[in-house]
Amino acid sequence: MAIAHTQTLDYPIHQVLNPQGELLGSLSSTLQQTEFWLKAYTHLWRTRLFDQRAIALQRTGQLGTYASCLGQEAISAAIGFSLQQNDVFIPYYRDQAAQLLRGTQMRSILQFWGGDEWGSFDAPDYDFPACIPIATQITHAAGVATALKLKHQAQAALSTCGDGASSRGDFYEALNLAGVWHLPLVVVINNNQWAISVPLSQQTACETLAQKAIAAGILGVRVDGNDFFAMMMVLDEALERARSSKGATLIEAVTYRLCDHTTADDMSRYANAKEKEQAQHLEPLIRFRKLLEQQMRWTNEQQHTLEQELRQEIELEVQAYLSLEPVNPDDMFNYLYSELPKDLAQQRGV
């Protein structure tokens, strides 16, 4: 008996703002407001310039290994704007834009990447610190969503990960639980095409990452991750489904990592230079600026003023970070165990 091959599943990429800065469809009432456009555009640039400053600090020995979000700012910014205050955010390490919108200070993000874990505790009461291990935050998010459901609270849990995380067992286990228990969970995959140096084609045989939702029995959606407006619209719908007990959603946000995996990486050793150059023309800040130029007559002078004001804001936070007291080395012993094991007690005494 011949086994029929499964036909290609149609997962279109939702897009509202194309690379030319043209709106392709109608927007929700909030997204139609030009005041919000300026607020969102400002935050995208705030994230971009903060990211640049963090890398400069690392290159000059004033910060530890740092994970840049260059070219991926629209995904995280849209998450930050879409979440309600009492939703629970379980981020990974490229979520600077959302963390800042949720109330985390720049100095705390720098403190964390500077090697001081106390920096990870500057987050809203409902949110988790950034997760460094790959995909474990998705299982945490499923646990949070379970608690929200048991308490009958109209809240959503949202967690993020990279495309590489979608190849991990934690990812599948969490999605399976979300489907079986009908959890108020939204998982956003930042599909930036790379898991460190491993391209997407060598991670999975799936044509899309969104279709991984099928086995879990949840909704899967693909969206242009460089399109802030499309991200907002997809997120708003997914979060409202979660809050109203209509189940979980897996969102694949398609973008491209325009930076090294971290400052300990060298992307030029494995990425195709031409492919990266083409991706640079599609990045979110360029197309958003084109929209403002076409719809609001945004000028170079306005852009220069905006960047100068943001750099001043960022520099105040950088100086606050650099002025922090050095971390106490004893902290690695004081807060690890309730009772310190003998071998660690011996190390502490050395």
Short mmCIF file of the C-alpha atoms (twelve columns), coordinates in Angstrom:
data_MODEL
# 
_entry.id   MODEL 
# 
loop_
_atom_site.group_PDB 
_atom_site.id 
_atom_site.type_symbol 
_atom_site.label_atom_id 
_atom_site.label_alt_id 
_atom_site.label_comp_id 
_atom_site.label_asym_id 
_atom_site.label_seq_id 
_atom_site.Cartn_x 
_atom_site.Cartn_y 
_atom_site.Cartn_z 
_atom_site.pdbx_PDB_model_num 
ATOM 1   C CA . MET A 1   0.000   0.000  0.000  1 
ATOM 2   C CA . ALA A 2   1.392   3.394  -0.981 1 
ATOM 3   C CA . ILE A 3   1.416   6.025  1.719  1 
ATOM 4   C CA . ALA A 4   0.185   9.396  0.527  1 
ATOM 5   C CA . HIS A 5   2.435   12.361 1.237  1 
ATOM 6   C CA . THR A 6   0.906   15.204 3.228  1 
ATOM 7   C CA . GLN A 7   0.174   18.200 1.054  1 
ATOM 8   C CA . THR A 8   1.823   21.544 1.760  1 
ATOM 9   C CA . LEU A 9   -0.151  23.482 4.333  1 
ATOM 10  C CA . ASP A 10  -0.977  27.069 3.561  1 
ATOM 11  C CA . TYR A 11  0.325   29.428 6.246  1 
ATOM 12  C CA . PRO A 12  0.382   32.879 4.639  1 
ATOM 13  C CA . ILE A 13  2.575   35.551 6.157  1 
ATOM 14  C CA . HIS A 14  0.374   38.345 7.476  1 
ATOM 15  C CA . GLN A 15  1.637   41.752 6.409  1 
ATOM 16  C CA . VAL A 16  0.135   45.233 6.746  1 
ATOM 17  C CA . LEU A 17  3.142   47.512 6.182  1 
ATOM 18  C CA . ASN A 18  5.289   46.505 3.221  1 
ATOM 19  C CA . PRO A 19  9.031   47.254 2.814  1 
ATOM 20  C CA . GLN A 20  8.158   50.390 0.813  1 
ATOM 21  C CA . GLY A 21  6.334   51.850 3.835  1 
ATOM 22  C CA . GLU A 22  2.900   51.389 2.265  1 
ATOM 23  C CA . LEU A 23  -0.121  50.240 4.265  1 
ATOM 24  C CA . LEU A 24  -1.758  47.258 2.576  1 
ATOM 25  C CA . GLY A 25  -4.955  47.071 4.579  1 
ATOM 26  C CA . SER A 26  -7.113  48.648 7.229  1 
ATOM 27  C CA . LEU A 27  -5.824  49.142 10.747 1 
ATOM 28  C CA . SER A 28  -7.557  48.937 14.102 1 
ATOM 29  C CA . SER A 29  -8.608  52.237 15.659 1 
ATOM 30  C CA . THR A 30  -5.541  52.373 17.924 1 
ATOM 31  C CA . LEU A 31  -3.148  51.639 15.079 1 
ATOM 32  C CA . GLN A 32  -4.704  54.390 12.964 1 
ATOM 33  C CA . GLN A 33  -3.642  57.088 15.411 1 
ATOM 34  C CA . THR A 34  -0.556  58.954 14.256 1 
ATOM 35  C CA . GLU A 35  0.254   59.762 17.893 1 
ATOM 36  C CA . PHE A 36  0.672   56.041 18.460 1 
ATOM 37  C CA . TRP A 37  2.807   55.751 15.333 1 
ATOM 38  C CA . LEU A 38  5.237   58.279 16.791 1 
ATOM 39  C CA . LYS A 39  5.218   56.554 20.174 1 
ATOM 40  C CA . ALA A 40  5.956   53.180 18.599 1 
ATOM 41  C CA . TYR A 41  8.581   54.556 16.208 1 
ATOM 42  C CA . THR A 42  10.303  56.326 19.085 1 
ATOM 43  C CA . HIS A 43  10.458  53.115 21.079 1 
ATOM 44  C CA . LEU A 44  11.823  51.148 18.156 1 
ATOM 45  C CA . TRP A 45  14.639  53.687 17.899 1 
ATOM 46  C CA . ARG A 46  15.099  53.708 21.672 1 
ATOM 47  C CA . THR A 47  15.653  49.957 21.516 1 
ATOM 48  C CA . ARG A 48  17.982  50.200 18.502 1 
ATOM 49  C CA . LEU A 49  20.191  52.869 20.086 1 
ATOM 50  C CA . PHE A 50  20.219  51.162 23.471 1 
ATOM 51  C CA . ASP A 51  21.281  47.957 21.726 1 
ATOM 52  C CA . GLN A 52  24.135  49.770 19.998 1 
ATOM 53  C CA . ARG A 53  25.284  51.304 23.277 1 
ATOM 54  C CA . ALA A 54  25.217  47.940 25.034 1 
ATOM 55  C CA . ILE A 55  27.430  46.422 22.339 1 
ATOM 56  C CA . ALA A 56  29.850  49.347 22.670 1 
ATOM 57  C CA . LEU A 57  30.017  48.734 26.421 1 
ATOM 58  C CA . GLN A 58  30.789  45.071 25.833 1 
ATOM 59  C CA . ARG A 59  33.498  45.849 23.283 1 
ATOM 60  C CA . THR A 60  35.197  48.144 25.797 1 
ATOM 61  C CA . GLY A 61  35.098  45.614 28.625 1 
ATOM 62  C CA . GLN A 62  32.292  47.286 30.579 1 
ATOM 63  C CA . LEU A 63  29.646  44.617 29.920 1 
ATOM 64  C CA . GLY A 64  29.631  40.838 29.655 1 
ATOM 65  C CA . THR A 65  28.485  38.782 26.692 1 
ATOM 66  C CA . TYR A 66  25.395  40.457 25.252 1 
ATOM 67  C CA . ALA A 67  22.639  39.256 22.909 1 
ATOM 68  C CA . SER A 68  21.696  41.939 20.378 1 
ATOM 69  C CA . CYS A 69  18.196  42.364 18.953 1 
ATOM 70  C CA . LEU A 70  19.237  44.229 15.785 1 
ATOM 71  C CA . GLY A 71  16.603  43.894 13.065 1 
ATOM 72  C CA . GLN A 72  14.173  42.134 15.400 1 
ATOM 73  C CA . GLU A 73  12.928  45.114 17.404 1 
ATOM 74  C CA . ALA A 74  9.400   45.150 15.943 1 
ATOM 75  C CA . ILE A 75  8.563   41.729 17.361 1 
ATOM 76  C CA . SER A 76  9.412   42.595 20.933 1 
ATOM 77  C CA . ALA A 77  8.067   46.154 20.753 1 
ATOM 78  C CA . ALA A 78  4.700   44.904 19.497 1 
ATOM 79  C CA . ILE A 79  4.600   42.414 22.361 1 
ATOM 80  C CA . GLY A 80  5.258   45.181 24.869 1 
ATOM 81  C CA . PHE A 81  2.502   47.371 23.449 1 
ATOM 82  C CA . SER A 82  -0.002  44.495 23.156 1 
ATOM 83  C CA . LEU A 83  0.282   43.027 26.637 1 
ATOM 84  C CA . GLN A 84  -2.067  44.294 29.321 1 
ATOM 85  C CA . GLN A 85  -0.618  45.220 32.683 1 
ATOM 86  C CA . ASN A 86  -1.814  42.052 34.417 1 
ATOM 87  C CA . ASP A 87  -0.770  39.665 31.638 1 
ATOM 88  C CA . VAL A 88  2.306   37.581 32.393 1 
ATOM 89  C CA . PHE A 89  5.385   37.985 30.192 1 
ATOM 90  C CA . ILE A 90  7.957   35.183 30.159 1 
ATOM 91  C CA . PRO A 91  10.734  36.545 27.908 1 
ATOM 92  C CA . TYR A 92  13.913  35.231 26.383 1 
ATOM 93  C CA . TYR A 93  17.141  37.092 25.771 1 
ATOM 94  C CA . ARG A 94  16.192  39.278 22.773 1 
ATOM 95  C CA . ASP A 95  13.214  40.956 24.370 1 
ATOM 96  C CA . GLN A 96  14.769  44.268 25.355 1 
ATOM 97  C CA . ALA A 97  12.020  46.289 23.636 1 
ATOM 98  C CA . ALA A 98  9.191   44.571 25.505 1 
ATOM 99  C CA . GLN A 99  11.053  44.576 28.805 1 
ATOM 100 C CA . LEU A 100 11.528  48.341 28.609 1 
ATOM 101 C CA . LEU A 101 7.849   48.863 27.831 1 
ATOM 102 C CA . ARG A 102 6.904   46.622 30.750 1 
ATOM 103 C CA . GLY A 103 8.882   48.827 33.144 1 
ATOM 104 C CA . THR A 104 12.339  47.284 33.353 1 
ATOM 105 C CA . GLN A 105 15.032  49.965 33.435 1 
ATOM 106 C CA . MET A 106 17.882  50.045 30.941 1 
ATOM 107 C CA . ARG A 107 20.363  50.062 33.821 1 
ATOM 108 C CA . SER A 108 18.899  46.783 35.063 1 
ATOM 109 C CA . ILE A 109 19.205  45.119 31.659 1 
ATOM 110 C CA . LEU A 110 22.837  46.238 31.564 1 
ATOM 111 C CA . GLN A 111 23.343  45.059 35.131 1 
ATOM 112 C CA . PHE A 112 22.075  41.604 34.158 1 
ATOM 113 C CA . TRP A 113 24.340  41.359 31.112 1 
ATOM 114 C CA . GLY A 114 27.148  42.750 33.237 1 
ATOM 115 C CA . GLY A 115 27.028  39.544 35.263 1 
ATOM 116 C CA . ASP A 116 24.917  40.721 38.191 1 
ATOM 117 C CA . GLU A 117 21.789  38.597 38.609 1 
ATOM 118 C CA . TRP A 118 20.144  41.317 40.703 1 
ATOM 119 C CA . GLY A 119 19.505  43.111 37.435 1 
ATOM 120 C CA . SER A 120 17.043  40.396 36.423 1 
ATOM 121 C CA . PHE A 121 14.671  41.234 39.269 1 
ATOM 122 C CA . ASP A 122 13.683  44.672 37.979 1 
ATOM 123 C CA . ALA A 123 10.457  43.604 36.292 1 
ATOM 124 C CA . PRO A 124 6.723   44.051 36.927 1 
ATOM 125 C CA . ASP A 125 5.236   41.794 39.582 1 
ATOM 126 C CA . TYR A 126 3.682   39.519 36.992 1 
ATOM 127 C CA . ASP A 127 6.689   39.129 34.699 1 
ATOM 128 C CA . PHE A 128 9.594   36.693 34.694 1 
ATOM 129 C CA . PRO A 129 13.272  37.582 34.159 1 
ATOM 130 C CA . ALA A 130 14.861  36.914 30.772 1 
ATOM 131 C CA . CYS A 131 15.592  33.227 30.202 1 
ATOM 132 C CA . ILE A 132 19.013  32.185 28.877 1 
ATOM 133 C CA . PRO A 133 18.572  28.365 28.638 1 
ATOM 134 C CA . ILE A 134 16.896  27.441 25.358 1 
ATOM 135 C CA . ALA A 135 13.122  26.761 25.445 1 
ATOM 136 C CA . THR A 136 12.805  26.157 29.198 1 
ATOM 137 C CA . GLN A 137 10.823  29.400 29.476 1 
ATOM 138 C CA . ILE A 138 8.049   27.850 27.365 1 
ATOM 139 C CA . THR A 139 7.413   25.181 30.000 1 
ATOM 140 C CA . HIS A 140 7.432   27.896 32.672 1 
ATOM 141 C CA . ALA A 141 4.856   29.780 30.609 1 
ATOM 142 C CA . ALA A 142 2.640   26.695 30.350 1 
ATOM 143 C CA . GLY A 143 2.755   26.450 34.126 1 
ATOM 144 C CA . VAL A 144 1.805   30.103 34.488 1 
ATOM 145 C CA . ALA A 145 -1.047  29.680 32.022 1 
ATOM 146 C CA . THR A 146 -2.275  26.665 33.981 1 
ATOM 147 C CA . ALA A 147 -2.378  28.759 37.152 1 
ATOM 148 C CA . LEU A 148 -4.299  31.519 35.379 1 
ATOM 149 C CA . LYS A 149 -6.851  29.012 34.126 1 
ATOM 150 C CA . LEU A 150 -7.299  27.358 37.520 1 
ATOM 151 C CA . LYS A 151 -7.874  30.770 39.085 1 
ATOM 152 C CA . HIS A 152 -10.377 31.696 36.335 1 
ATOM 153 C CA . GLN A 153 -8.501  34.923 35.665 1 
ATOM 154 C CA . ALA A 154 -8.960  36.782 32.381 1 
ATOM 155 C CA . GLN A 155 -5.232  37.053 31.789 1 
ATOM 156 C CA . ALA A 156 -2.804  35.704 29.223 1 
ATOM 157 C CA . ALA A 157 0.680   34.271 29.533 1 
ATOM 158 C CA . LEU A 158 3.007   35.156 26.663 1 
ATOM 159 C CA . SER A 159 6.416   33.644 26.109 1 
ATOM 160 C CA . THR A 160 9.010   34.121 23.385 1 
ATOM 161 C CA . CYS A 161 11.759  32.012 21.896 1 
ATOM 162 C CA . GLY A 162 14.003  31.760 18.864 1 
ATOM 163 C CA . ASP A 163 13.564  29.386 15.939 1 
ATOM 164 C CA . GLY A 164 16.186  27.055 17.393 1 
ATOM 165 C CA . ALA A 165 14.086  26.622 20.534 1 
ATOM 166 C CA . SER A 166 11.265  25.182 18.420 1 
ATOM 167 C CA . SER A 167 13.464  22.109 17.907 1 
ATOM 168 C CA . ARG A 168 13.680  21.408 21.644 1 
ATOM 169 C CA . GLY A 169 11.585  18.956 23.635 1 
ATOM 170 C CA . ASP A 170 10.557  21.652 26.126 1 
ATOM 171 C CA . PHE A 171 8.858   23.517 23.280 1 
ATOM 172 C CA . TYR A 172 6.787   20.546 22.141 1 
ATOM 173 C CA . GLU A 173 5.875   19.473 25.668 1 
ATOM 174 C CA . ALA A 174 4.615   22.943 26.566 1 
ATOM 175 C CA . LEU A 175 2.572   23.292 23.376 1 
ATOM 176 C CA . ASN A 176 1.088   19.833 23.853 1 
ATOM 177 C CA . LEU A 177 -0.005  20.758 27.363 1 
ATOM 178 C CA . ALA A 178 -1.447  24.056 26.105 1 
ATOM 179 C CA . GLY A 179 -3.560  22.167 23.599 1 
ATOM 180 C CA . VAL A 180 -4.745  19.397 25.936 1 
ATOM 181 C CA . TRP A 181 -5.606  21.751 28.796 1 
ATOM 182 C CA . HIS A 182 -6.833  24.608 26.594 1 
ATOM 183 C CA . LEU A 183 -4.446  27.071 28.232 1 
ATOM 184 C CA . PRO A 184 -4.446  30.886 27.887 1 
ATOM 185 C CA . LEU A 185 -0.954  30.826 26.371 1 
ATOM 186 C CA . VAL A 186 0.625   32.709 23.463 1 
ATOM 187 C CA . VAL A 187 4.042   31.596 22.218 1 
ATOM 188 C CA . VAL A 188 5.919   33.863 19.817 1 
ATOM 189 C CA . ILE A 189 8.789   32.379 17.815 1 
ATOM 190 C CA . ASN A 190 11.318  34.958 16.659 1 
ATOM 191 C CA . ASN A 191 12.230  33.145 13.457 1 
ATOM 192 C CA . ASN A 192 15.425  35.038 12.655 1 
ATOM 193 C CA . GLN A 193 16.648  32.147 10.476 1 
ATOM 194 C CA . TRP A 194 19.572  31.175 12.726 1 
ATOM 195 C CA . ALA A 195 20.110  29.067 15.835 1 
ATOM 196 C CA . ILE A 196 23.562  30.478 16.551 1 
ATOM 197 C CA . SER A 197 25.321  29.260 13.369 1 
ATOM 198 C CA . VAL A 198 22.754  26.622 12.340 1 
ATOM 199 C CA . PRO A 199 20.378  27.777 9.572  1 
ATOM 200 C CA . LEU A 200 16.675  27.041 9.753  1 
ATOM 201 C CA . SER A 201 16.934  24.494 6.938  1 
ATOM 202 C CA . GLN A 202 19.161  22.305 9.120  1 
ATOM 203 C CA . GLN A 203 16.938  22.583 12.197 1 
ATOM 204 C CA . THR A 204 13.637  21.355 10.848 1 
ATOM 205 C CA . ALA A 205 12.049  19.764 7.787  1 
ATOM 206 C CA . CYS A 206 8.831   21.716 8.337  1 
ATOM 207 C CA . GLU A 207 8.094   24.323 5.706  1 
ATOM 208 C CA . THR A 208 6.920   26.665 8.465  1 
ATOM 209 C CA . LEU A 209 7.311   26.794 12.213 1 
ATOM 210 C CA . ALA A 210 3.672   27.835 12.617 1 
ATOM 211 C CA . GLN A 211 2.515   24.410 11.478 1 
ATOM 212 C CA . LYS A 212 4.124   22.871 14.569 1 
ATOM 213 C CA . ALA A 213 0.939   24.029 16.277 1 
ATOM 214 C CA . ILE A 214 -1.055  21.350 14.435 1 
ATOM 215 C CA . ALA A 215 0.195   18.412 16.508 1 
ATOM 216 C CA . ALA A 216 -0.601  20.349 19.689 1 
ATOM 217 C CA . GLY A 217 -4.114  21.134 18.499 1 
ATOM 218 C CA . ILE A 218 -3.710  24.891 18.812 1 
ATOM 219 C CA . LEU A 219 -3.866  27.794 16.385 1 
ATOM 220 C CA . GLY A 220 -0.743  28.532 14.344 1 
ATOM 221 C CA . VAL A 221 -0.116  31.878 12.627 1 
ATOM 222 C CA . ARG A 222 2.698   33.341 10.507 1 
ATOM 223 C CA . VAL A 223 3.411   37.069 10.432 1 
ATOM 224 C CA . ASP A 224 6.015   39.405 8.988  1 
ATOM 225 C CA . GLY A 225 8.194   40.057 12.015 1 
ATOM 226 C CA . ASN A 226 9.559   43.238 10.426 1 
ATOM 227 C CA . ASP A 227 6.050   44.698 10.221 1 
ATOM 228 C CA . PHE A 228 5.179   46.315 13.545 1 
ATOM 229 C CA . PHE A 229 1.532   46.811 12.573 1 
ATOM 230 C CA . ALA A 230 0.956   43.225 11.477 1 
ATOM 231 C CA . MET A 231 2.632   42.028 14.670 1 
ATOM 232 C CA . MET A 232 0.290   44.193 16.739 1 
ATOM 233 C CA . MET A 233 -2.817  42.929 14.976 1 
ATOM 234 C CA . VAL A 234 -1.866  39.253 15.238 1 
ATOM 235 C CA . LEU A 235 -0.826  39.629 18.876 1 
ATOM 236 C CA . ASP A 236 -3.983  41.510 19.842 1 
ATOM 237 C CA . GLU A 237 -6.135  38.726 18.445 1 
ATOM 238 C CA . ALA A 238 -4.081  35.933 20.014 1 
ATOM 239 C CA . LEU A 239 -3.990  37.588 23.433 1 
ATOM 240 C CA . GLU A 240 -7.723  38.274 23.365 1 
ATOM 241 C CA . ARG A 241 -8.345  34.601 22.512 1 
ATOM 242 C CA . ALA A 242 -6.237  33.602 25.502 1 
ATOM 243 C CA . ARG A 243 -7.923  36.021 27.912 1 
ATOM 244 C CA . SER A 244 -11.404 34.885 26.822 1 
ATOM 245 C CA . SER A 245 -10.658 31.140 27.293 1 
ATOM 246 C CA . LYS A 246 -10.490 30.341 23.572 1 
ATOM 247 C CA . GLY A 247 -7.157  28.564 23.708 1 
ATOM 248 C CA . ALA A 248 -3.496  28.942 22.909 1 
ATOM 249 C CA . THR A 249 -1.795  30.392 19.829 1 
ATOM 250 C CA . LEU A 250 1.626   29.813 18.294 1 
ATOM 251 C CA . ILE A 251 2.916   32.805 16.328 1 
ATOM 252 C CA . GLU A 252 5.847   32.502 13.942 1 
ATOM 253 C CA . ALA A 253 7.293   35.982 13.388 1 
ATOM 254 C CA . VAL A 254 9.499   35.843 10.295 1 
ATOM 255 C CA . THR A 255 12.514  38.141 10.373 1 
ATOM 256 C CA . TYR A 256 16.298  37.980 9.989  1 
ATOM 257 C CA . ARG A 257 19.041  38.300 12.572 1 
ATOM 258 C CA . LEU A 258 21.188  41.196 11.350 1 
ATOM 259 C CA . CYS A 259 23.659  40.769 14.198 1 
ATOM 260 C CA . ASP A 260 25.904  38.127 15.691 1 
ATOM 261 C CA . HIS A 261 24.105  35.595 17.883 1 
ATOM 262 C CA . THR A 262 25.822  37.259 20.832 1 
ATOM 263 C CA . THR A 263 28.942  39.377 21.171 1 
ATOM 264 C CA . ALA A 264 30.826  36.067 21.559 1 
ATOM 265 C CA . ASP A 265 29.841  35.082 18.002 1 
ATOM 266 C CA . ASP A 266 31.058  36.032 14.506 1 
ATOM 267 C CA . MET A 267 28.222  35.802 12.004 1 
ATOM 268 C CA . SER A 268 30.512  36.531 9.048  1 
ATOM 269 C CA . ARG A 269 31.976  33.016 9.387  1 
ATOM 270 C CA . TYR A 270 28.749  31.247 8.451  1 
ATOM 271 C CA . ALA A 271 26.122  33.677 7.048  1 
ATOM 272 C CA . ASN A 272 25.807  34.534 3.365  1 
ATOM 273 C CA . ALA A 273 26.799  38.206 3.031  1 
ATOM 274 C CA . LYS A 274 24.444  38.820 0.081  1 
ATOM 275 C CA . GLU A 275 21.488  37.276 1.909  1 
ATOM 276 C CA . LYS A 276 22.179  39.435 4.944  1 
ATOM 277 C CA . GLU A 277 22.456  42.558 2.792  1 
ATOM 278 C CA . GLN A 278 19.076  41.823 1.213  1 
ATOM 279 C CA . ALA A 279 17.549  41.321 4.657  1 
ATOM 280 C CA . GLN A 280 18.816  44.727 5.769  1 
ATOM 281 C CA . HIS A 281 16.486  46.404 3.265  1 
ATOM 282 C CA . LEU A 282 13.494  44.683 4.891  1 
ATOM 283 C CA . GLU A 283 14.233  45.572 8.508  1 
ATOM 284 C CA . PRO A 284 11.486  47.220 10.603 1 
ATOM 285 C CA . LEU A 285 12.866  50.688 11.304 1 
ATOM 286 C CA . ILE A 286 13.498  51.490 7.639  1 
ATOM 287 C CA . ARG A 287 9.956   50.661 6.540  1 
ATOM 288 C CA . PHE A 288 8.414   52.450 9.519  1 
ATOM 289 C CA . ARG A 289 10.387  55.591 8.681  1 
ATOM 290 C CA . LYS A 290 9.183   55.395 5.078  1 
ATOM 291 C CA . LEU A 291 5.619   55.312 6.397  1 
ATOM 292 C CA . LEU A 292 6.216   58.451 8.464  1 
ATOM 293 C CA . GLU A 293 7.867   60.213 5.532  1 
ATOM 294 C CA . GLN A 294 4.932   59.423 3.261  1 
ATOM 295 C CA . GLN A 295 2.096   59.993 5.731  1 
ATOM 296 C CA . MET A 296 3.495   62.583 8.154  1 
ATOM 297 C CA . ARG A 297 6.253   64.330 6.189  1 
ATOM 298 C CA . TRP A 298 8.893   63.074 8.611  1 
ATOM 299 C CA . THR A 299 12.164  64.928 8.008  1 
ATOM 300 C CA . ASN A 300 15.866  64.302 8.539  1 
ATOM 301 C CA . GLU A 301 15.851  67.095 11.097 1 
ATOM 302 C CA . GLN A 302 13.122  65.387 13.118 1 
ATOM 303 C CA . GLN A 303 15.013  62.116 12.905 1 
ATOM 304 C CA . HIS A 304 18.220  63.741 14.118 1 
ATOM 305 C CA . THR A 305 16.428  65.417 17.041 1 
ATOM 306 C CA . LEU A 306 14.768  62.149 18.027 1 
ATOM 307 C CA . GLU A 307 18.048  60.221 18.016 1 
ATOM 308 C CA . GLN A 308 19.835  62.913 20.004 1 
ATOM 309 C CA . GLU A 309 17.128  62.955 22.689 1 
ATOM 310 C CA . LEU A 310 17.164  59.165 22.930 1 
ATOM 311 C CA . ARG A 311 20.946  59.032 23.193 1 
ATOM 312 C CA . GLN A 312 20.807  61.458 26.110 1 
ATOM 313 C CA . GLU A 313 18.151  59.314 27.798 1 
ATOM 314 C CA . ILE A 314 20.233  56.176 27.252 1 
ATOM 315 C CA . GLU A 315 23.446  57.769 28.490 1 
ATOM 316 C CA . LEU A 316 21.830  58.626 31.817 1 
ATOM 317 C CA . GLU A 317 20.945  54.957 32.242 1 
ATOM 318 C CA . VAL A 318 24.417  53.838 31.180 1 
ATOM 319 C CA . GLN A 319 26.021  56.094 33.766 1 
ATOM 320 C CA . ALA A 320 23.621  54.772 36.397 1 
ATOM 321 C CA . TYR A 321 24.714  51.236 35.490 1 
ATOM 322 C CA . LEU A 322 28.401  52.109 35.595 1 
ATOM 323 C CA . SER A 323 27.903  53.712 39.020 1 
ATOM 324 C CA . LEU A 324 26.443  50.571 40.596 1 
ATOM 325 C CA . GLU A 325 28.312  49.008 43.487 1 
ATOM 326 C CA . PRO A 326 30.352  45.938 42.469 1 
ATOM 327 C CA . VAL A 327 28.488  42.686 42.975 1 
ATOM 328 C CA . ASN A 328 29.250  40.778 46.178 1 
ATOM 329 C CA . PRO A 329 31.010  37.497 45.231 1 
ATOM 330 C CA . ASP A 330 29.385  35.828 48.242 1 
ATOM 331 C CA . ASP A 331 25.992  36.187 46.542 1 
ATOM 332 C CA . MET A 332 26.684  33.114 44.407 1 
ATOM 333 C CA . PHE A 333 26.782  31.109 47.649 1 
ATOM 334 C CA . ASN A 334 24.229  33.022 49.716 1 
ATOM 335 C CA . TYR A 335 21.285  32.581 47.355 1 
ATOM 336 C CA . LEU A 336 21.915  29.215 45.724 1 
ATOM 337 C CA . TYR A 337 20.960  26.753 48.473 1 
ATOM 338 C CA . SER A 338 19.024  26.991 51.735 1 
ATOM 339 C CA . GLU A 339 21.852  24.956 53.253 1 
ATOM 340 C CA . LEU A 340 25.209  25.182 51.528 1 
ATOM 341 C CA . PRO A 341 26.708  21.762 50.559 1 
ATOM 342 C CA . LYS A 342 30.048  20.937 52.118 1 
ATOM 343 C CA . ASP A 343 32.019  21.169 48.867 1 
ATOM 344 C CA . LEU A 344 30.707  24.653 48.163 1 
ATOM 345 C CA . ALA A 345 31.299  25.683 51.748 1 
ATOM 346 C CA . GLN A 346 34.917  24.640 51.285 1 
ATOM 347 C CA . GLN A 347 35.176  26.663 48.061 1 
ATOM 348 C CA . ARG A 348 33.679  29.674 49.812 1 
ATOM 349 C CA . GLY A 349 36.330  29.469 52.480 1 
ATOM 350 C CA . VAL A 350 39.213  29.514 49.983 1 
# 
